Amino acid sequence: MQAPGYDCDVSIWVVREPRRVISLRTRLIGFGGLDTEVWLQNVSSRGLSGVSAQPLMIGSTILVDLGSIGGVAVRVRWALGTRFGASFERAFVLSPAQLDQITQLAPA
């Protein structure tokens, strides 16, 4: 769909991976002494989003505790107040089994 008078190249659209809805309270650690609670709301094999106890800076790299998977480095891609979305660093992509583990961490 395109607005009248605007040209849009649909070949550049990005298809998002499916997200798993979760509700997981955990911790994140960042440079400069940041150590705060975070509520993760969804996760995919390439990233996650949630709400932090304090605002995060876009572009910053933080470490998120994912239980038995351990601390995972993510880069903040967007932030709006305390809501944020982050992508896993290139060397880390969650497998389907790891996604299942994270989903099981969240209380029902």
C-alpha positions as a Markdown table, in Angstrom:
| # | Residue | x | y | z |
|---|---|---|---|---|
| 1 | Met | 0.0 | 0.0 | 0.0 |
| 2 | Gln | 1.3 | 3.4 | -0.9 |
| 3 | Ala | 0.0 | 7.0 | -0.2 |
| 4 | Pro | -0.9 | 9.0 | -3.3 |
| 5 | Gly | 2.0 | 11.1 | -4.6 |
| 6 | Tyr | 4.7 | 9.0 | -2.8 |
| 7 | Asp | 6.9 | 6.5 | -4.5 |
| 8 | Cys | 7.8 | 3.4 | -2.4 |
| 9 | Asp | 10.3 | 0.7 | -3.2 |
| 10 | Val | 8.8 | -2.4 | -1.6 |
| 11 | Ser | 12.0 | -4.4 | -2.4 |
| 12 | Ile | 13.6 | -2.8 | 0.7 |
| 13 | Trp | 10.9 | -3.8 | 3.1 |
| 14 | Val | 12.2 | -6.0 | 5.9 |
| 15 | Val | 10.2 | -9.0 | 7.0 |
| 16 | Arg | 10.3 | -9.4 | 10.8 |
| 17 | Glu | 11.0 | -12.7 | 12.4 |
| 18 | Pro | 8.2 | -14.2 | 14.5 |
| 19 | Arg | 8.3 | -13.0 | 18.1 |
| 20 | Arg | 7.6 | -15.1 | 21.1 |
| 21 | Val | 5.6 | -13.3 | 23.7 |
| 22 | Ile | 7.1 | -13.8 | 27.2 |
| 23 | Ser | 6.9 | -12.1 | 30.6 |
| 24 | Leu | 10.3 | -12.5 | 32.2 |
| 25 | Arg | 11.8 | -10.3 | 34.9 |
| 26 | Thr | 15.6 | -10.3 | 34.9 |
| 27 | Arg | 18.6 | -8.1 | 35.1 |
| 28 | Leu | 20.7 | -6.2 | 32.7 |
| 29 | Ile | 24.2 | -4.8 | 33.1 |
| 30 | Gly | 25.8 | -2.0 | 31.0 |
| 31 | Phe | 28.9 | 0.0 | 30.9 |
| 32 | Gly | 29.3 | 2.8 | 33.4 |
| 33 | Gly | 27.9 | 0.8 | 36.3 |
| 34 | Leu | 24.4 | 0.3 | 34.9 |
| 35 | Asp | 22.8 | -2.6 | 36.7 |
| 36 | Thr | 19.0 | -2.6 | 36.6 |
| 37 | Glu | 15.9 | -4.8 | 36.5 |
| 38 | Val | 14.3 | -5.4 | 33.1 |
| 39 | Trp | 11.0 | -7.0 | 32.1 |
| 40 | Leu | 11.4 | -8.8 | 28.8 |
| 41 | Gln | 8.2 | -8.9 | 26.8 |
| 42 | Asn | 9.2 | -10.7 | 23.6 |
| 43 | Val | 12.1 | -12.5 | 22.1 |
| 44 | Ser | 13.1 | -13.8 | 18.7 |
| 45 | Ser | 16.1 | -15.7 | 17.4 |
| 46 | Arg | 17.8 | -12.3 | 16.7 |
| 47 | Gly | 16.7 | -10.0 | 19.5 |
| 48 | Leu | 14.3 | -9.0 | 22.3 |
| 49 | Ser | 12.3 | -6.1 | 23.6 |
| 50 | Gly | 11.0 | -5.1 | 27.0 |
| 51 | Val | 10.8 | -2.4 | 29.6 |
| 52 | Ser | 13.8 | -1.3 | 31.7 |
| 53 | Ala | 13.7 | 0.2 | 35.2 |
| 54 | Gln | 15.6 | 3.1 | 33.6 |
| 55 | Pro | 15.9 | 4.5 | 30.1 |
| 56 | Leu | 18.6 | 2.9 | 27.9 |
| 57 | Met | 20.7 | 4.7 | 25.3 |
| 58 | Ile | 20.3 | 3.8 | 21.7 |
| 59 | Gly | 23.4 | 2.1 | 20.4 |
| 60 | Ser | 24.6 | 1.0 | 23.8 |
| 61 | Thr | 25.7 | -2.6 | 24.3 |
| 62 | Ile | 24.2 | -4.3 | 27.4 |
| 63 | Leu | 24.4 | -7.7 | 29.0 |
| 64 | Val | 21.0 | -9.4 | 29.6 |
| 65 | Asp | 20.7 | -12.4 | 32.0 |
| 66 | Leu | 18.8 | -15.2 | 30.2 |
| 67 | Gly | 19.0 | -17.8 | 33.0 |
| 68 | Ser | 20.6 | -21.0 | 32.0 |
| 69 | Ile | 21.7 | -19.5 | 28.7 |
| 70 | Gly | 23.7 | -17.0 | 30.6 |
| 71 | Gly | 24.5 | -13.4 | 30.0 |
| 72 | Val | 23.9 | -12.3 | 26.4 |
| 73 | Ala | 25.2 | -9.1 | 24.9 |
| 74 | Val | 22.6 | -7.1 | 23.0 |
| 75 | Arg | 22.8 | -3.7 | 21.3 |
| 76 | Val | 19.9 | -1.3 | 21.9 |
| 77 | Arg | 18.3 | -0.5 | 18.5 |
| 78 | Trp | 15.4 | 1.7 | 19.7 |
| 79 | Ala | 14.2 | 3.2 | 22.9 |
| 80 | Leu | 11.1 | 5.1 | 23.9 |
| 81 | Gly | 11.1 | 6.1 | 27.5 |
| 82 | Thr | 11.9 | 2.9 | 29.4 |
| 83 | Arg | 10.7 | 0.7 | 26.5 |
| 84 | Phe | 13.4 | -0.7 | 24.3 |
| 85 | Gly | 14.3 | -3.2 | 21.5 |
| 86 | Ala | 17.7 | -4.8 | 21.1 |
| 87 | Ser | 19.4 | -7.1 | 18.7 |
| 88 | Phe | 21.8 | -9.9 | 19.7 |
| 89 | Glu | 25.4 | -9.3 | 18.8 |
| 90 | Arg | 26.2 | -10.8 | 15.4 |
| 91 | Ala | 28.0 | -13.8 | 16.9 |
| 92 | Phe | 25.0 | -14.8 | 18.9 |
| 93 | Val | 21.7 | -16.1 | 17.4 |
| 94 | Leu | 19.3 | -18.1 | 19.6 |
| 95 | Ser | 18.4 | -21.6 | 18.4 |
| 96 | Pro | 14.8 | -22.8 | 18.6 |
| 97 | Ala | 15.8 | -24.9 | 21.7 |
| 98 | Gln | 17.2 | -21.8 | 23.4 |
| 99 | Leu | 14.0 | -19.8 | 22.6 |
| 100 | Asp | 12.1 | -22.6 | 24.3 |
| 101 | Gln | 14.3 | -22.4 | 27.4 |
| 102 | Ile | 13.7 | -18.6 | 27.7 |
| 103 | Thr | 9.9 | -19.1 | 27.2 |
| 104 | Gln | 9.9 | -21.7 | 30.0 |
| 105 | Leu | 11.7 | -19.3 | 32.4 |
| 106 | Ala | 8.7 | -16.9 | 32.3 |
| 107 | Pro | 6.0 | -17.7 | 34.9 |
| 108 | Ala | 2.8 | -19.0 | 33.5 |
